Amino acid sequence: MQKTIILTGITIFLIGLAYPVLKKIPFGKLPGDIFHQSENFTFVFPIVTCIILSIILTIVLNLFGD
């Protein structure tokens, strides 16, 4: 349990350090992401971004998983 909490903290810390670089990546604006904007309403559903992140996380967790 402690190992999981420490790894989660380190991961959040590293993402925080890498945030200036990560925000330049066009996630959420990929072709296939649904974006609808009307006068009083904005709907964003980044389906392609979610699929890509899922694939990346699956690969990383399978490589480094126990």
Contacts in CASP RR format, 6 or more apart in sequence:
PFRMAT RR
TARGET T0000
AUTHOR 0000-0000-0000
METHOD contacts of the structure
MODEL  1
MQKTIILTGITIFLIGLAYPVLKKIPFGKLPGDIFHQSENFTFVFPIVTC
IILSIILTIVLNLFGD
15 22 0 8 1.000
27 46 0 8 1.000
27 49 0 8 1.000
27 52 0 8 1.000
27 53 0 8 1.000
28 44 0 8 1.000
28 46 0 8 1.000
28 49 0 8 1.000
30 46 0 8 1.000
30 48 0 8 1.000
30 49 0 8 1.000
30 52 0 8 1.000
31 48 0 8 1.000
32 47 0 8 1.000
32 48 0 8 1.000
33 44 0 8 1.000
33 45 0 8 1.000
33 46 0 8 1.000
33 47 0 8 1.000
33 48 0 8 1.000
33 49 0 8 1.000
34 43 0 8 1.000
34 44 0 8 1.000
34 45 0 8 1.000
34 46 0 8 1.000
34 47 0 8 1.000
35 42 0 8 1.000
35 43 0 8 1.000
35 44 0 8 1.000
35 45 0 8 1.000
36 42 0 8 1.000
36 43 0 8 1.000
36 44 0 8 1.000
37 43 0 8 1.000
END
